[in-house]
Amino acid sequence: MKRYPVALSVAGSDPSGGAGIQADLKTFSALGVYGAAAVTAVTVQNTKGVKYVHSVPAQVVYDQIVAVMEDLHPDAVKIGMVNDAATLDAIINALTDCRPHFLVVDPVMVSSSGKMLMSSDALTLLEKKLLPMTDLLTPNIPETSVLTGMPSVSANDVEAAARAILDYGTRSVLIKGGHASGCVKTDVLFSILDGNISLNEYSAPSVASRNTHGTGCTLSSAIAAFVARGDSLVEAVGEAKRYLTSALAAGADITIGDGTGPLNHFFSPVPAIVIDKE
């Protein structure tokens, strides 16, 4: 029998289509992976900003995840922005009852203006319960600062910050360099292998574009997609980084809305991948 590789996104809905569930499903589809989704919140937003967020009841979030996990058996699960403790607790319980093969967490906790988006009790749950279940965490520099308590994280501080995050129990952490200055952006992957920490760097030229809405969502979901396709984590991060850079470049000159526009997820779509069912 044949089947599609499956990836599940657990995140909020963005009606303008640039981030959240919509960006994740576009990314999965563009990379030839069957995408499923559990909606945690309905946001009212567009390219100019978020107006308000309506949370989905925690039990409904739990039930969505379990329904997909029991039937589709995803090869990878990606968790996006979760602001409140009740929703995060429901996600943790669902993934405890139905343990995924691979779990990537994009810890959206700080806005571009520096505002804290995650409640303190949700942050505690993330650190104590979700991170020990996580195969890959993908924080940017501000999020790394929150997780480590370091006021600032420079290139010289990245390894110390990664070690502090790995101490929470996550198996790997990809510290993203998108907030750093310069014409080249470097992400650094730290993983624990046989008790030792391995390091892999991924550099790409900066892309001049105002259409950057959903970059974090896209990178983490692309990693999930490549893992679902059978790549190793090191390979998946490299492929996802290249996909993101190309999607940014392909969408740089396109106008969608009056604010920060989306990437071009379908600049070179991959046909649906079919694999042998185990």
Rosetta silent file (secondary structure, phi, psi, omega in degrees, C-alpha in Angstrom):
SEQUENCE: MKRYPVALSVAGSDPSGGAGIQADLKTFSALGVYGAAAVTAVTVQNTKGVKYVHSVPAQVVYDQIVAVMEDLHPDAVKIGMVNDAATLDAIINALTDCRPHFLVVDPVMVSSSGKMLMSSDALTLLEKKLLPMTDLLTPNIPETSVLTGMPSVSANDVEAAARAILDYGTRSVLIKGGHASGCVKTDVLFSILDGNISLNEYSAPSVASRNTHGTGCTLSSAIAAFVARGDSLVEAVGEAKRYLTSALAAGADITIGDGTGPLNHFFSPVPAIVIDKE
SCORE:     score description
SCORE:     0.000 S_00000001
   1 L     0.000  152.582  179.964    0.000    0.000    0.000 S_00000001
   2 E  -111.420  156.904  175.036    1.019    3.571   -0.623 S_00000001
   3 E  -152.907  166.702  173.654    0.567    6.682    1.486 S_00000001
   4 L   -91.595  146.226  165.635    1.522   10.343    1.651 S_00000001
   5 L   -65.064  139.743 -173.402    3.962   11.641    4.257 S_00000001
   6 E  -121.381  136.236  173.375    1.814   13.596    6.735 S_00000001
   7 E  -127.200  138.601  179.582    2.596   16.671    8.823 S_00000001
   8 E  -111.723  128.629  173.764    0.277   18.196   11.422 S_00000001
   9 E  -103.680  130.549  174.689    0.304   21.901   12.316 S_00000001
  10 E  -114.478  104.313 -172.074   -1.059   22.975   15.699 S_00000001
  11 E  -165.890 -179.412  178.898   -1.394   26.757   15.516 S_00000001
  12 E   -88.030  161.187  179.808   -3.666   29.756   15.110 S_00000001
  13 E   -92.127  133.670  175.171   -5.527   30.782   11.973 S_00000001
  14 L  -112.009  106.428 -176.174   -4.415   33.852    9.995 S_00000001
  15 L   -63.156  -20.962  178.412   -7.287   34.981    7.718 S_00000001
  16 L   -83.480   -6.553  169.681   -4.882   36.982    5.544 S_00000001
  17 L    84.473    2.280 -173.999   -3.039   33.759    4.733 S_00000001
  18 L   -90.526  -24.791 -174.662    0.518   34.815    5.493 S_00000001
  19 L  -138.148 -171.065  175.990    1.255   33.073    8.781 S_00000001
  20 H    59.783 -147.687 -178.805   -0.088   30.479   11.199 S_00000001
  21 H   -52.644  -42.392 -176.475   -2.074   27.497    9.969 S_00000001
  22 H   -63.806  -44.703  178.130   -2.373   28.935    6.479 S_00000001
  23 H   -64.507  -38.845 -179.376    1.388   29.384    6.030 S_00000001
  24 H   -64.399  -46.564 -179.206    2.029   25.930    7.453 S_00000001
  25 H   -66.255  -37.197  175.259   -0.417   24.193    5.114 S_00000001
  26 H   -61.269  -43.750 -178.735    0.972   26.097    2.127 S_00000001
  27 H   -64.091  -47.712  178.066    4.483   25.023    3.089 S_00000001
  28 H   -55.612  -48.361 -176.991    3.520   21.369    3.556 S_00000001
  29 H   -64.902  -42.374 -179.362    1.730   21.346    0.193 S_00000001
  30 H   -63.022  -25.435 -178.009    4.530   23.146   -1.655 S_00000001
  31 L  -101.377   13.047  172.935    6.973   20.496   -0.413 S_00000001
  32 L    80.983   17.564 -176.452    4.824   17.532   -1.445 S_00000001
  33 L  -110.773  141.670  177.163    3.586   16.621    2.048 S_00000001
  34 E   -75.275  125.213 -175.877   -0.028   16.067    3.102 S_00000001
  35 E  -104.533  134.761  172.740   -0.942   18.744    5.641 S_00000001
  36 E  -120.676  160.810 -174.690   -3.344   18.452    8.562 S_00000001
  37 E  -146.489  138.635  170.354   -4.221   21.184   11.047 S_00000001
  38 E  -117.109  117.100 -173.568   -5.511   21.635   14.587 S_00000001
  39 E   -86.250  125.102 -179.888   -6.652   25.223   15.138 S_00000001
  40 E   -96.319  -24.768 -177.916   -5.787   26.748   18.522 S_00000001
  41 E  -160.058  151.152  173.290   -7.122   30.259   17.919 S_00000001
  42 E  -106.740  114.756  179.361   -8.919   32.367   15.346 S_00000001
  43 E   -95.992  151.372  171.447   -7.113   35.651   14.829 S_00000001
  44 E  -110.180  103.365 -175.059   -8.534   38.778   13.242 S_00000001
  45 E  -154.678  167.726  171.689   -5.593   40.224   11.324 S_00000001
  46 E  -147.519 -163.857 -177.058   -4.251   41.275    7.971 S_00000001
  47 L   -68.013  -14.677 -178.350   -0.901   42.425    6.617 S_00000001
  48 L   -92.682   -9.988  176.620   -1.146   45.591    8.732 S_00000001
  49 E   146.388  174.959 -179.941   -1.439   43.861   12.085 S_00000001
  50 E   -95.620  129.077  178.647   -3.474   41.776   14.533 S_00000001
  51 E   -90.240  -48.446  172.782   -6.760   43.250   15.768 S_00000001
  52 E  -163.984  168.283 -177.175   -7.719   40.538   18.236 S_00000001
  53 E  -126.449  131.228  176.045   -7.476   36.821   18.983 S_00000001
  54 E  -111.714  112.777 -177.366  -10.318   34.434   19.811 S_00000001
  55 E   -74.569  142.367  172.442   -9.060   31.264   21.511 S_00000001
  56 L   -80.825  139.814  179.274  -10.552   27.875   20.672 S_00000001
  57 L   -53.010  140.063 -174.601  -11.714   25.978   23.801 S_00000001
  58 H   -57.199  -39.390 -179.855   -8.901   23.829   25.196 S_00000001
  59 H   -64.249  -35.152  178.172  -10.951   20.606   24.992 S_00000001
  60 H   -67.753  -38.191  176.111  -11.618   21.267   21.297 S_00000001
  61 H   -61.623  -47.924  178.247   -7.873   21.727   20.699 S_00000001
  62 H   -57.019  -48.050 -175.781   -7.176   18.430   22.473 S_00000001
  63 H   -65.452  -37.635  177.203   -9.867   16.607   20.490 S_00000001
  64 H   -60.549  -47.870 -177.485   -8.633   17.935   17.129 S_00000001
  65 H   -62.441  -48.001 -177.888   -5.079   16.725   17.781 S_00000001
  66 H   -63.338  -40.482  179.633   -6.133   13.290   19.013 S_00000001
  67 H   -59.040  -43.374  179.985   -8.539   12.818   16.093 S_00000001
  68 H   -71.702  -44.164 -177.108   -5.741   13.477   13.591 S_00000001
  69 H   -62.428  -40.053 -176.456   -3.074   11.516   15.478 S_00000001
  70 H   -72.952  -25.099 -174.361   -5.244    8.400   15.847 S_00000001
  71 H  -104.741  -48.850 -175.174   -6.274    8.332   12.188 S_00000001
  72 H   -90.638  -19.736  179.635   -3.576    9.955   10.030 S_00000001
  73 L    48.789   65.610 -175.622   -0.545    9.077   12.210 S_00000001
  74 L   -57.126  144.908  175.943    1.524   12.139   11.219 S_00000001
  75 L   -78.689  -21.704  179.036    5.228   11.711   10.525 S_00000001
  76 E  -152.839  147.185  177.234    5.901   15.127   12.058 S_00000001
  77 E  -125.464  135.172  176.831    4.029   17.627   14.223 S_00000001
  78 E  -118.248  131.705  176.043    4.699   21.366   14.346 S_00000001
  79 E  -110.740  127.927  178.777    3.429   23.616   17.153 S_00000001
  80 L  -102.544 -144.143 -173.212    3.151   27.336   16.506 S_00000001
  81 L   -67.971  125.495  173.603    2.006   30.250   18.637 S_00000001
  82 L  -134.465  118.072 -172.066    0.161   29.308   21.844 S_00000001
  83 L   -92.763  -32.728 -169.455   -0.403   32.160   24.293 S_00000001
  84 L  -112.505  155.611 -173.993   -2.347   30.699   27.213 S_00000001
  85 H   -67.865  -37.812 -177.311   -1.686   27.900   29.684 S_00000001
  86 H   -62.113  -43.797  178.873   -5.016   26.085   29.225 S_00000001
  87 H   -66.978  -43.780 -179.632   -4.449   25.596   25.492 S_00000001
  88 H   -63.616  -38.545  177.690   -0.837   24.600   25.956 S_00000001
  89 H   -63.067  -40.508  177.656   -1.814   22.090   28.640 S_00000001
  90 H   -62.597  -41.025  178.511   -4.362   20.555   26.262 S_00000001
  91 H   -63.899  -45.679  179.937   -1.683   20.237   23.564 S_00000001
  92 H   -60.423  -43.992  179.911    0.755   18.618   25.984 S_00000001
  93 H   -64.244  -41.183  179.722   -1.888   16.133   27.150 S_00000001
  94 H   -64.204  -42.932 -178.571   -2.857   15.255   23.583 S_00000001
  95 H   -76.702  -17.902  171.859    0.758   14.676   22.526 S_00000001
  96 H   -75.228  -40.751  179.248    1.380   12.643   25.680 S_00000001
  97 H   -72.812  -32.490 -179.128   -1.565   10.391   24.835 S_00000001
  98 L  -129.388   82.410 -170.918   -0.595   10.203   21.140 S_00000001
  99 L   -68.562  125.417 -179.796    3.179   10.632   21.000 S_00000001
 100 L   -76.786  158.802  176.176    4.396   11.998   17.644 S_00000001
 101 L   -68.288  -39.226 -178.003    7.381   10.615   15.735 S_00000001
 102 L  -146.230  132.185 -178.126    8.936   14.081   15.504 S_00000001
 103 E  -126.426  120.219  174.851    7.919   17.300   17.247 S_00000001
 104 E  -113.380  133.436 -178.300    9.133   20.766   16.266 S_00000001
 105 E  -118.691  123.224  173.948    8.112   23.763   18.383 S_00000001
 106 L  -100.595  101.081 -169.333    8.273   27.344   17.120 S_00000001
 107 L   -81.845   76.752 -178.255    8.081   29.271   20.417 S_00000001
 108 L   -72.395  103.931 -174.583    6.358   32.479   19.299 S_00000001
 109 L  -134.096   -9.200 -179.330    6.543   34.489   22.516 S_00000001
 110 E  -133.428  128.269  178.771    7.829   37.981   21.665 S_00000001
 111 L   -73.850  167.660  179.309    6.293   40.398   19.130 S_00000001
 112 L   -63.084  -22.561  178.503    8.407   42.352   16.635 S_00000001
 113 L   -88.327   -1.899  179.130    7.903   45.399   18.871 S_00000001
 114 L    95.973    3.317 -179.751    9.271   43.505   21.891 S_00000001
 115 L   -76.894  135.638  178.036    5.912   42.804   23.566 S_00000001
 116 E   -72.061  125.465 -176.771    5.642   39.515   25.475 S_00000001
 117 L   -99.480  -21.251 -176.265    2.988   37.359   23.788 S_00000001
 118 L  -103.569  134.331  179.224    3.024   34.309   26.055 S_00000001
 119 L   -67.328  157.693 -176.655    1.620   34.386   29.587 S_00000001
 120 H   -64.972  -36.517  179.212    3.987   33.556   32.439 S_00000001
 121 H   -71.866  -31.892  174.914    2.111   30.362   33.389 S_00000001
 122 H   -68.450  -38.746  177.780    2.178   29.193   29.765 S_00000001
 123 H   -61.957  -40.205  178.001    5.923   29.866   29.636 S_00000001
 124 H   -62.794  -43.060  177.354    6.381   27.723   32.754 S_00000001
 125 H   -62.220  -42.356  178.470    4.417   24.871   31.141 S_00000001
 126 H   -56.821  -48.993 -175.529    6.508   25.194   27.987 S_00000001
 127 H   -68.515  -41.016 -172.310    9.750   24.931   29.911 S_00000001
 128 H   -87.558  -31.088 -172.646    8.738   22.144   32.303 S_00000001
 129 H  -118.440  -39.250 -176.556    6.485   19.915   30.188 S_00000001
 130 H   -80.869  -42.922 -177.029    6.642   20.672   26.469 S_00000001
 131 H   -60.674  -37.268  176.417   10.374   21.113   25.949 S_00000001
 132 H   -64.405  -16.520  177.500   11.242   17.660   27.353 S_00000001
 133 H   -92.672   -9.828 -166.553    8.946   16.223   24.633 S_00000001
 134 L   -88.420  133.863  175.376   10.412   18.366   21.863 S_00000001
 135 L   -85.219  -32.802  178.973   12.780   17.100   19.171 S_00000001
 136 E  -147.507  129.017  172.900   13.556   20.583   17.824 S_00000001
 137 E  -108.983  138.914 -174.846   12.965   24.075   19.207 S_00000001
 138 L  -124.621   66.368 -179.378   13.337   27.015   16.790 S_00000001
 139 L   -80.666  149.042  168.060   13.690   30.278   18.771 S_00000001
 140 L   -87.424 -174.721 -175.289   14.861   33.566   17.316 S_00000001
 141 H   -63.358  -47.445  178.125   17.211   35.821   19.267 S_00000001
 142 H   -60.399  -39.842  178.910   14.532   37.598   21.383 S_00000001
 143 H   -67.738  -35.752  175.834   12.893   34.257   22.221 S_00000001
 144 H   -62.166  -39.405  177.589   16.278   32.806   23.118 S_00000001
 145 H   -61.800  -42.469  179.409   16.752   35.696   25.542 S_00000001
 146 H   -63.741  -44.983 -175.594   13.427   34.931   27.226 S_00000001
 147 H   -69.730  -28.422 -176.348   14.163   31.216   27.552 S_00000001
 148 H  -102.573  -16.596 -175.061   17.667   31.720   28.936 S_00000001
 149 L    77.446    7.321  177.850   17.228   34.917   30.937 S_00000001
 150 L   -81.568  126.609 -176.983   20.140   36.424   29.025 S_00000001
 151 L   -58.501  -35.410  177.396   19.517   40.175   28.395 S_00000001
 152 L  -146.963  152.799 -178.858   21.081   39.921   24.958 S_00000001
 153 L  -127.863  105.401  177.682   22.409   37.084   22.830 S_00000001
 154 L   -93.960  178.421  178.387   25.324   37.884   20.528 S_00000001
 155 H   -59.264  -32.072 -179.952   27.186   35.503   18.241 S_00000001
 156 H   -74.768  -16.521 -176.261   29.593   34.831   21.100 S_00000001
 157 H   -98.930   -6.534 -170.123   26.708   33.868   23.404 S_00000001
 158 H   -61.196  -43.904 -178.066   24.888   31.445   21.111 S_00000001
 159 H   -66.048  -42.114  178.032   26.512   28.240   22.362 S_00000001
 160 H   -62.881  -39.205  178.242   25.979   29.120   26.025 S_00000001
 161 H   -65.043  -42.414  179.621   22.359   29.986   25.242 S_00000001
 162 H   -62.282  -42.479  178.935   21.865   26.701   23.396 S_00000001
 163 H   -61.789  -38.905  178.828   23.268   24.717   26.317 S_00000001
 164 H   -64.657  -39.326  179.624   20.866   26.481   28.678 S_00000001
 165 H   -71.403  -41.167  178.686   17.906   25.603   26.439 S_00000001
 166 H   -62.152  -26.286  178.059   19.042   21.993   25.989 S_00000001
 167 L   -64.616  -19.849  176.055   19.073   21.697   29.776 S_00000001
 168 L   -71.300  -17.193  178.567   15.254   21.902   29.646 S_00000001
 169 L   113.859   -7.205  176.356   15.308   18.495   27.952 S_00000001
 170 L   -66.221  146.951 -174.094   14.723   19.359   24.300 S_00000001
 171 L   -79.636  -30.426 -179.754   16.823   17.199   21.976 S_00000001
 172 E  -148.580  153.908  175.489   17.860   19.960   19.576 S_00000001
 173 E  -139.075  131.966  175.909   17.631   23.730   19.281 S_00000001
 174 E  -109.009  106.377  178.912   17.959   25.866   16.162 S_00000001
 175 E   -88.292  115.200 -173.423   18.811   29.435   17.164 S_00000001
 176 L   -84.779  139.601 -176.229   17.766   31.624   14.253 S_00000001
 177 L  -102.695   18.591 -175.989   19.887   34.598   13.261 S_00000001
 178 L   -62.996  -25.962 -179.712   17.281   36.580   11.346 S_00000001
 179 L   -84.604   -7.595  179.951   17.323   39.416   13.894 S_00000001
 180 L   -76.575  153.654  178.063   21.085   39.856   13.588 S_00000001
 181 L   -81.840  166.496  177.159   22.494   42.639   11.430 S_00000001
 182 L   114.745  166.915 -176.178   24.585   42.030    8.324 S_00000001
 183 L   -87.671   -5.062  177.213   24.179   40.802    4.760 S_00000001
 184 E  -127.064  133.014  177.867   24.347   37.128    5.759 S_00000001
 185 E  -107.595  131.916 -176.985   22.003   35.423    8.217 S_00000001
 186 E  -122.633  125.687  172.322   23.237   32.366   10.089 S_00000001
 187 E  -102.693  144.014 -177.205   21.127   29.845   11.990 S_00000001
 188 E  -123.991  125.105  179.196   22.907   27.434   14.326 S_00000001
 189 E  -100.608  124.349  175.242   21.649   23.936   15.150 S_00000001
 190 E  -115.464  128.741 -179.526   22.744   22.360   18.414 S_00000001
 191 E  -134.086  150.192  176.529   21.880   18.705   19.056 S_00000001
 192 E   -95.354  119.446  178.505   22.727   16.202   21.770 S_00000001
 193 E  -129.699  117.783  179.479   24.336   13.059   20.354 S_00000001
 194 L    53.170   38.281  177.217   25.709   10.359   22.670 S_00000001
 195 L    84.095   -6.093  179.122   25.948   12.877   25.485 S_00000001
 196 E  -110.122  155.025  179.552   27.874   15.391   23.386 S_00000001
 197 E   -97.328  122.005  175.545   26.607   18.560   21.698 S_00000001
 198 E   -97.522  155.037 -175.681   27.011   18.721   17.930 S_00000001
 199 E  -132.191  133.112  173.574   26.886   22.000   16.007 S_00000001
 200 E  -134.429  132.672  179.794   25.808   22.761   12.433 S_00000001
 201 E  -108.061  143.650  179.895   25.670   26.240   10.891 S_00000001
 202 E  -131.501  113.223 -177.914   23.390   27.313    8.046 S_00000001
 203 E  -113.793  146.456  177.380   24.087   30.637    6.353 S_00000001
 204 E  -149.907  149.496  178.454   22.151   32.416    3.632 S_00000001
 205 E   -66.389  145.254  176.182   22.287   35.911    2.137 S_00000001
 206 L   -65.357  142.943  178.967   19.810   38.416    3.521 S_00000001
 207 L  -107.237  123.031  179.015   16.840   39.037    1.229 S_00000001
 208 L   -78.406  104.606 -177.886   15.732   42.652    0.827 S_00000001
 209 L  -160.098  143.630  172.646   11.961   42.427    1.108 S_00000001
 210 L   -89.601   -7.291 -178.165    9.120   43.901    3.129 S_00000001
 211 L   -91.126   77.567 -175.734    7.200   40.641    2.576 S_00000001
 212 L  -120.104    8.930 -178.965    8.437   38.738    5.613 S_00000001
 213 E   -66.418  123.700  177.462    5.152   37.850    7.330 S_00000001
 214 L    91.211   14.587 -179.071    5.221   34.213    8.385 S_00000001
 215 H   -63.851  -43.400 -179.814    8.941   33.504    7.995 S_00000001
 216 H   -65.563  -42.256  176.970    9.201   31.711   11.348 S_00000001
 217 H   -59.383  -45.135 -176.048    6.069   29.661   10.688 S_00000001
 218 H   -65.488  -43.473 -179.118    7.357   28.721    7.254 S_00000001
 219 H   -62.733  -48.869 -177.133   10.822   27.646    8.404 S_00000001
 220 H   -66.170  -37.874  178.583    9.581   25.405   11.211 S_00000001
 221 H   -72.230  -31.283  175.364    6.868   23.832    9.056 S_00000001
 222 H   -65.891  -40.577  176.173    9.379   23.280    6.238 S_00000001
 223 H   -60.103  -45.541  178.239   11.650   21.425    8.663 S_00000001
 224 H   -59.114  -41.094 -179.147    8.673   19.288    9.721 S_00000001
 225 H   -64.578  -44.512 -179.194    7.878   18.584    6.060 S_00000001
 226 H   -68.059  -35.698  174.642   11.408   17.490    5.186 S_00000001
 227 H   -64.677  -42.687  178.337   11.571   15.253    8.265 S_00000001
 228 H   -60.232  -31.256  178.673    8.202   13.751    7.265 S_00000001
 229 L   -77.251  -10.618  176.123    9.723   13.047    3.842 S_00000001
 230 L   112.164    2.476  178.243   12.498   11.047    5.499 S_00000001
 231 L   -72.567  152.870  170.414   15.395   13.507    5.782 S_00000001
 232 L   -70.116  164.884 -179.388   17.625   13.558    8.837 S_00000001
 233 H   -60.678  -44.461 -179.750   17.298   16.606   11.070 S_00000001
 234 H   -59.971  -43.227  178.126   20.584   18.097    9.819 S_00000001
 235 H   -67.075  -42.630 -176.275   19.457   17.642    6.204 S_00000001
 236 H   -62.286  -41.306  179.766   15.927   18.902    6.910 S_00000001
 237 H   -64.741  -42.951  178.673   17.149   22.154    8.463 S_00000001
 238 H   -62.472  -44.833  178.870   19.438   22.829    5.509 S_00000001
 239 H   -65.219  -40.710  179.932   16.699   22.127    2.962 S_00000001
 240 H   -65.429  -38.914  178.361   14.194   24.227    4.918 S_00000001
 241 H   -62.858  -42.152  178.912   16.621   27.147    5.114 S_00000001
 242 H   -66.782  -40.476  178.615   17.120   27.041    1.340 S_00000001
 243 H   -61.876  -45.562 -179.413   13.358   26.830    0.758 S_00000001
 244 H   -61.486  -45.770 -179.729   12.708   29.834    3.013 S_00000001
 245 H   -60.126  -42.686  179.950   15.379   31.971    1.332 S_00000001
 246 H   -67.938  -38.776  179.252   13.976   31.158   -2.113 S_00000001
 247 H   -66.650  -37.682  175.312   10.384   31.840   -0.995 S_00000001
 248 H   -63.163  -47.439 -178.239   11.444   35.215    0.401 S_00000001
 249 H   -64.646  -39.827 -177.222   13.265   36.144   -2.818 S_00000001
 250 H   -68.831  -26.173 -178.443   10.392   34.978   -5.036 S_00000001
 251 H  -101.497    3.623 -172.596    7.877   37.107   -3.126 S_00000001
 252 L   -63.158  -35.311 -174.095    9.995   40.207   -2.624 S_00000001
 253 L  -102.162   13.170 -177.595    8.536   42.231   -5.505 S_00000001
 254 L  -102.378  138.311  178.892    4.906   41.143   -5.105 S_00000001
 255 L  -103.258  116.614  172.799    2.293   43.336   -3.415 S_00000001
 256 L  -128.644  107.517 -178.209   -0.284   41.584   -1.227 S_00000001
 257 L    80.139  179.340 -176.411   -2.040   44.016    1.113 S_00000001
 258 L  -101.923    0.642 -177.864   -0.814   47.365    2.393 S_00000001
 259 L  -118.527 -135.476  179.076    1.470   46.114    5.168 S_00000001
 260 L   -82.139  109.548 -173.861    3.982   43.313    5.655 S_00000001
 261 L   -82.182  177.835 -177.462    3.150   40.819    2.932 S_00000001
 262 E   -89.063  172.201  172.252    3.657   37.060    2.706 S_00000001
 263 L   -78.289  172.189  171.701    6.323   34.896    1.121 S_00000001
 264 L  -100.276   89.559 -175.728    5.815   33.108   -2.187 S_00000001
 265 L   -66.166  -28.217 -173.521    5.375   29.566   -0.870 S_00000001
 266 L  -105.776   38.070  179.602    4.630   28.103   -4.289 S_00000001
 267 L   -65.539  -27.272  178.407    7.605   29.449   -6.236 S_00000001
 268 L  -157.203   73.366 -173.364    8.472   25.860   -7.263 S_00000001
 269 L   -65.140  145.628  178.514    5.913   23.375   -5.905 S_00000001
 270 L   -97.229  133.738  175.630    6.791   19.707   -5.507 S_00000001
 271 L   -59.000  154.742  179.932    4.236   17.098   -6.658 S_00000001
 272 L   -53.847  130.153 -178.812    2.627   15.074   -3.885 S_00000001
 273 L   -88.476  137.186  177.753    5.104   12.508   -2.577 S_00000001
 274 L  -120.334  131.058 -179.373    3.951    8.902   -2.231 S_00000001
 275 E  -126.269  161.980  177.576    5.819    6.433   -0.029 S_00000001
 276 E   -70.134  133.329  178.665    5.399    2.759    0.849 S_00000001
 277 L   -76.275  132.130 -178.628    3.154    2.253    3.859 S_00000001
 278 L   -79.551    0.000    0.000    4.903    0.493    6.727 S_00000001
